[in-house]
Amino acid sequence: MNQPSLIEFSKIGASHLGYISVAQNSDLPFEIKRVYWTYFTPDSVIRGHHAHRNLQQLIFATSGQIEFTLEDTSGTKTCYNLDSPTVGLFIPCFYWRTIKFSHNAVLMCLASMEYDEQDYIRSYEEFKSLKPNEIQ
Protein backbone atom coordinates (compact mmCIF):
# COMPACT_ATOMS: atom_id res chain seq x y z
CA MET A 1 0.00 0.00 0.00
CA ASN A 2 1.62 3.24 -1.14
CA GLN A 3 -1.48 5.43 -1.05
CA PRO A 4 -3.46 6.71 1.93
CA SER A 5 -6.69 4.81 2.41
CA LEU A 6 -9.52 4.36 4.86
CA ILE A 7 -9.71 0.93 6.47
CA GLU A 8 -12.93 -0.13 8.15
CA PHE A 9 -12.81 -2.48 11.12
CA SER A 10 -15.74 -4.58 12.20
CA LYS A 11 -17.42 -4.02 15.53
CA ILE A 12 -19.12 -6.38 17.90
CA GLY A 13 -21.65 -5.49 20.53
CA ALA A 14 -24.95 -3.69 20.70
CA SER A 15 -26.15 -0.14 21.32
CA HIS A 16 -27.40 -1.00 24.82
CA LEU A 17 -24.01 -2.51 25.86
CA GLY A 18 -21.43 -0.69 23.75
CA TYR A 19 -19.05 -1.89 21.06
CA ILE A 20 -15.58 -3.36 20.62
CA SER A 21 -13.37 -3.13 17.54
CA VAL A 22 -10.10 -5.04 17.24
CA ALA A 23 -7.00 -4.27 15.16
CA GLN A 24 -4.42 -7.03 15.09
CA ASN A 25 -1.20 -7.26 13.13
CA SER A 26 -2.54 -9.89 10.73
CA ASP A 27 -5.22 -7.41 9.55
CA LEU A 28 -2.91 -4.41 9.09
CA PRO A 29 -0.62 -3.18 6.29
CA PHE A 30 2.30 -3.23 8.79
CA GLU A 31 3.26 -4.70 12.17
CA ILE A 32 2.46 -2.44 15.13
CA LYS A 33 5.61 -1.26 16.93
CA ARG A 34 4.14 1.70 18.85
CA VAL A 35 0.77 3.04 19.96
CA TYR A 36 0.08 6.60 21.07
CA TRP A 37 -2.89 8.89 21.53
CA THR A 38 -3.42 12.64 21.43
CA TYR A 39 -6.15 14.35 23.45
CA PHE A 40 -7.29 17.73 24.85
CA THR A 41 -6.05 19.45 21.69
CA PRO A 42 -7.85 22.81 21.43
CA ASP A 43 -10.01 22.99 18.30
CA SER A 44 -8.24 26.25 17.38
CA VAL A 45 -4.88 24.46 16.98
CA ILE A 46 -3.71 22.81 13.77
CA ARG A 47 -1.20 20.06 14.45
CA GLY A 48 0.99 17.88 12.25
CA HIS A 49 3.10 19.97 9.88
CA HIS A 50 5.45 17.07 9.13
CA ALA A 51 5.97 13.91 7.07
CA HIS A 52 7.89 10.69 7.73
CA ARG A 53 10.64 8.99 5.77
CA ASN A 54 9.82 5.41 6.82
CA LEU A 55 7.00 5.43 9.36
CA GLN A 56 3.57 4.16 8.38
CA GLN A 57 0.56 4.95 10.54
CA LEU A 58 -3.03 3.93 11.05
CA ILE A 59 -4.96 6.77 12.69
CA PHE A 60 -8.34 6.56 14.45
CA ALA A 61 -10.65 9.17 15.95
CA THR A 62 -11.71 7.21 19.01
CA SER A 63 -13.83 10.19 20.05
CA GLY A 64 -14.95 13.33 18.23
CA GLN A 65 -13.87 14.30 14.73
CA ILE A 66 -10.40 14.72 13.30
CA GLU A 67 -9.69 16.23 9.89
CA PHE A 68 -6.50 15.20 8.12
CA THR A 69 -5.17 16.96 5.05
CA LEU A 70 -2.52 14.83 3.37
CA GLU A 71 -0.23 16.05 0.62
CA ASP A 72 2.02 13.87 -1.51
CA THR A 73 5.35 14.99 -2.91
CA SER A 74 3.76 15.99 -6.22
CA GLY A 75 1.48 18.47 -4.40
CA THR A 76 -1.79 16.54 -4.55
CA LYS A 77 -3.84 17.17 -1.40
CA THR A 78 -6.61 14.95 -0.05
CA CYS A 79 -8.79 15.60 3.02
CA TYR A 80 -10.09 12.87 5.29
CA ASN A 81 -12.63 13.35 8.06
CA LEU A 82 -12.36 10.70 10.75
CA ASP A 83 -15.50 10.51 12.87
CA SER A 84 -15.91 6.82 13.73
CA PRO A 85 -13.73 4.62 15.93
CA THR A 86 -14.24 1.76 13.43
CA VAL A 87 -12.49 3.57 10.56
CA GLY A 88 -8.73 4.06 10.43
CA LEU A 89 -6.75 6.26 8.05
CA PHE A 90 -3.67 4.49 6.68
CA ILE A 91 -0.86 6.98 6.06
CA PRO A 92 2.20 5.64 4.23
CA CYS A 93 5.55 7.43 4.42
CA PHE A 94 6.23 10.68 2.53
CA TYR A 95 2.85 12.33 3.12
CA TRP A 96 2.80 15.80 4.65
CA ARG A 97 -0.06 16.14 7.09
CA THR A 98 -2.02 18.80 8.90
CA ILE A 99 -4.50 17.79 11.56
CA LYS A 100 -7.49 19.65 13.00
CA PHE A 101 -9.35 18.32 16.04
CA SER A 102 -12.93 18.90 17.14
CA HIS A 103 -13.50 19.78 20.79
CA ASN A 104 -12.53 16.78 22.97
CA ALA A 105 -11.44 14.61 20.03
CA VAL A 106 -9.09 11.73 20.81
CA LEU A 107 -6.64 10.48 18.18
CA MET A 108 -5.16 7.00 18.50
CA CYS A 109 -2.23 6.02 16.30
CA LEU A 110 -0.88 2.57 15.49
CA ALA A 111 2.64 3.05 14.18
CA SER A 112 5.03 0.82 12.25
CA MET A 113 8.14 2.03 14.11
CA GLU A 114 9.22 3.10 17.53
CA TYR A 115 9.80 6.85 17.90
CA ASP A 116 12.77 8.12 15.89
CA GLU A 117 13.24 11.87 15.51
CA GLN A 118 15.48 11.28 12.47
CA ASP A 119 12.49 9.84 10.60
CA TYR A 120 10.62 13.18 10.69
CA ILE A 121 10.64 15.69 7.86
CA ARG A 122 9.66 18.88 9.69
CA SER A 123 10.58 21.40 6.98
CA TYR A 124 7.89 21.88 4.34
CA GLU A 125 10.55 23.23 1.98
CA GLU A 126 12.59 20.03 2.37
CA PHE A 127 9.45 17.94 1.81
CA LYS A 128 8.54 19.89 -1.34
CA SER A 129 12.07 19.41 -2.69
CA LEU A 130 11.60 15.62 -2.75
CA LYS A 131 10.81 14.23 -6.17
CA PRO A 132 8.34 11.32 -6.47
CA ASN A 133 10.90 9.21 -8.35
CA GLU A 134 13.44 9.68 -5.52
CA ILE A 135 11.13 7.99 -3.02
CA GLN A 136 11.37 4.26 -2.54
C-alpha positions in Angstrom: 0.0 0.0 0.0 1.6 3.2 -1.1 -1.5 5.4 -1.1 -3.5 6.7 1.9 -6.7 4.8 2.4 -9.5 4.4 4.9 -9.7 0.9 6.5 -12.9 -0.1 8.1 -12.8 -2.5 11.1 -15.7 -4.6 12.2 -17.4 -4.0 15.5 -19.1 -6.4 17.9 -21.7 -5.5 20.5 -25.0 -3.7 20.7 -26.1 -0.1 21.3 -27.4 -1.0 24.8 -24.0 -2.5 25.9 -21.4 -0.7 23.7 -19.1 -1.9 21.1 -15.6 -3.4 20.6 -13.4 -3.1 17.5 -10.1 -5.0 17.2 -7.0 -4.3 15.2 -4.4 -7.0 15.1 -1.2 -7.3 13.1 -2.5 -9.9 10.7 -5.2 -7.4 9.5 -2.9 -4.4 9.1 -0.6 -3.2 6.3 2.3 -3.2 8.8 3.3 -4.7 12.2 2.5 -2.4 15.1 5.6 -1.3 16.9 4.1 1.7 18.8 0.8 3.0 20.0 0.1 6.6 21.1 -2.9 8.9 21.5 -3.4 12.6 21.4 -6.1 14.4 23.4 -7.3 17.7 24.8 -6.1 19.4 21.7 -7.8 22.8 21.4 -10.0 23.0 18.3 -8.2 26.2 17.4 -4.9 24.5 17.0 -3.7 22.8 13.8 -1.2 20.1 14.4 1.0 17.9 12.3 3.1 20.0 9.9 5.5 17.1 9.1 6.0 13.9 7.1 7.9 10.7 7.7 10.6 9.0 5.8 9.8 5.4 6.8 7.0 5.4 9.4 3.6 4.2 8.4 0.6 4.9 10.5 -3.0 3.9 11.1 -5.0 6.8 12.7 -8.3 6.6 14.4 -10.7 9.2 15.9 -11.7 7.2 19.0 -13.8 10.2 20.0 -14.9 13.3 18.2 -13.9 14.3 14.7 -10.4 14.7 13.3 -9.7 16.2 9.9 -6.5 15.2 8.1 -5.2 17.0 5.1 -2.5 14.8 3.4 -0.2 16.0 0.6 2.0 13.9 -1.5 5.4 15.0 -2.9 3.8 16.0 -6.2 1.5 18.5 -4.4 -1.8 16.5 -4.5 -3.8 17.2 -1.4 -6.6 15.0 0.0 -8.8 15.6 3.0 -10.1 12.9 5.3 -12.6 13.4 8.1 -12.4 10.7 10.8 -15.5 10.5 12.9 -15.9 6.8 13.7 -13.7 4.6 15.9 -14.2 1.8 13.4 -12.5 3.6 10.6 -8.7 4.1 10.4 -6.7 6.3 8.1 -3.7 4.5 6.7 -0.9 7.0 6.1 2.2 5.6 4.2 5.5 7.4 4.4 6.2 10.7 2.5 2.8 12.3 3.1 2.8 15.8 4.6 -0.1 16.1 7.1 -2.0 18.8 8.9 -4.5 17.8 11.6 -7.5 19.6 13.0 -9.3 18.3 16.0 -12.9 18.9 17.1 -13.5 19.8 20.8 -12.5 16.8 23.0 -11.4 14.6 20.0 -9.1 11.7 20.8 -6.6 10.5 18.2 -5.2 7.0 18.5 -2.2 6.0 16.3 -0.9 2.6 15.5 2.6 3.1 14.2 5.0 0.8 12.2 8.1 2.0 14.1 9.2 3.1 17.5 9.8 6.8 17.9 12.8 8.1 15.9 13.2 11.9 15.5 15.5 11.3 12.5 12.5 9.8 10.6 10.6 13.2 10.7 10.6 15.7 7.9 9.7 18.9 9.7 10.6 21.4 7.0 7.9 21.9 4.3 10.5 23.2 2.0 12.6 20.0 2.4 9.4 17.9 1.8 8.5 19.9 -1.3 12.1 19.4 -2.7 11.6 15.6 -2.8 10.8 14.2 -6.2 8.3 11.3 -6.5 10.9 9.2 -8.3 13.4 9.7 -5.5 11.1 8.0 -3.0 11.4 4.3 -2.5 
